[in-house]
Amino acid sequence: RAAARGERGRAGELAWTVLEAGAGGDGGGRSGRGDGRGDGSAANNASVALWVRSGDVRVALLGDLEAEAQAELAAEWPSLRGVDVLKVAHHGSANQDAGLVARLAPRVALISVGVGNPYGHPTSRALTLLRGSRVLRTDTDGAVAVSGTSATLSVAVDPL
């Protein structure tokens, strides 16, 4: 079934809230959010974004949301702040909302990106916004696993 904005779920210690559901939830279409058809921002903004807690570890998964949709997300979810782990939006494109990234202040930032991608992701702008975070990228670090509690957070990589 399709995710819906505001939907909550739980499996053991893992709990999640759907922050944005794009085409799957309320149909999108607000301020640049799209229905998932076509190219560019509309398709990217149709992705699902989640807030996840595993025990006391806080994780934000921003899908491919563009900066405008990220800013709207921040306005709609004022409690969204201070995360242990951030899955950086849109492979670390330059189109990031600096206010949301600063508010999230991730301890660990994960960027899922292909080696030698033609888009230049992650961009220097995205990496600059993430200063102060431990940034791990699949193109240079390989597979990444995060474990532990908020106090004992650890990261393991399986290099390429």
N, C-alpha and C positions, 0 to 999 in steps of 0.2 A: 504494500500500500504506500501511498505517497505521504511524505512528511508534511506536517502542518505547523505553521508558526505558533509558538507557545506550547506545543506538545511536549509533555514530559514523560520520561520513562526511567525504569530502574531494572538492574540485573545485579543482584548481590550488592557489593559496595559501589558499583558503577551507576551513576545517575546522570541523566542528560536532559537538556532543554533545547528544543529547536528554536534558534534565534531568527533564522530566515529560511524559508522553504521555496523561494522562487516560484516556479511553475507548479510545483507539487502542492503548495499550501493554499494561499489565498489568491492565487492567480497573478501575483506581481503587478507590474504595470505602473507602480508609483514611482515617480521621480527617477526614471532611468532603470528601475528594476524591470526585468523583462520576463518573457514567457518561455525562454529557452530556445526559441526558434531563431535562426539567422546567425549572424556573426557578431563579434565584438562584445560591447558592454552588455547588451541584452542577454546574450547567451551566458556570459560570465556571472551576471547577477541572478541568474536562475539557479545557481548552485545552492546547496544546503549548507548552512552554517550552524554549528553546535557549540554549546557550553557544556562541558563534561566535568564531573567530579568523580575521582576514583579515590575513595578514602578521603584524605585531606588535600590531594593533589588537584589543582584547578587547571583546566585545559580549555583553550578556545581554538576551534577549528573553523577557519574563515572561508573555506572553499576557494572559489575564484572571484569573490566579490571585488568590485572596483571601488575606488575611493569614495564616490558619492554614496553608494550603498553602504559602505563601511561607516560613513558619517551618520547616515540614517539609523543604522543599527545601534550606534553609540547613543543617539538621542532616544531611541525607543527602549533601550535597556540600560538605564543609568547605573545599575548595580554591576555592570560588566566592567570589571577592573581588577588589576593585580592578579596575573596568572602565573602559574609555574611554567606552563608549556603553551606556546603558540604555534599552531600550524599556520605559517604566513600565507596570506591571500595571494592567489594568482601567481604562484611560482616565484614570488619576489619581484614582480613587475614594479615599475616606477609609480604605478597608479595605486598608491597606498594613502590612507587617511592618517596623517601624522598625529592628529589628536587622539585617535583610537589607539594607535601603536603606543603612544606615550602613556595613555591611561591604562593599557594592559600591562605595560612594563614587564614583559616576559623574562623569566630567568633563563629559559631555554627557548630558542626560536628554531623551528624546523622548516626548511625550504625543500619541497619536493620538486626537483627540476632535472631534466635530462642533460646528459653530457653533450656539450657542443650544440645546445639548442640555438636555433637561428634568431631568437628574439632577444638574446643578450641577458636572459634571466639567470640569476637574480641581478638586479641593477644596483649600481652604486648608491642610488637614492634609497632604495629599500634597505640596503646594508647599513647605511648611515643612520637611518631611523632606528635600527636595531642595536646601535652601540650600547654597551652595558649588558647585553644579553649574550649568552653563549649561543652562537649561530652554528647550526649543523645543516649541511646541504647534501642531498643525495648525489649530486654530480661530482663532488669532491670527497665526501666522507663515506659514500655507499649507504647501505641499509643502516637505519638508526633505531635503537630501542631505548626507551626511557622507563626507568623503574624506581621504586622506593616510595617514600613518603615525602611530604613537602620539606621536611627537615633533612632527609637523607637522599634527596633526589640524585640519581646517577644516570649516566648516559653511556651506552655501548654502541660502537659502530662496527660494521663489517665492511672494511675497505673494499673498494673496487678492485 
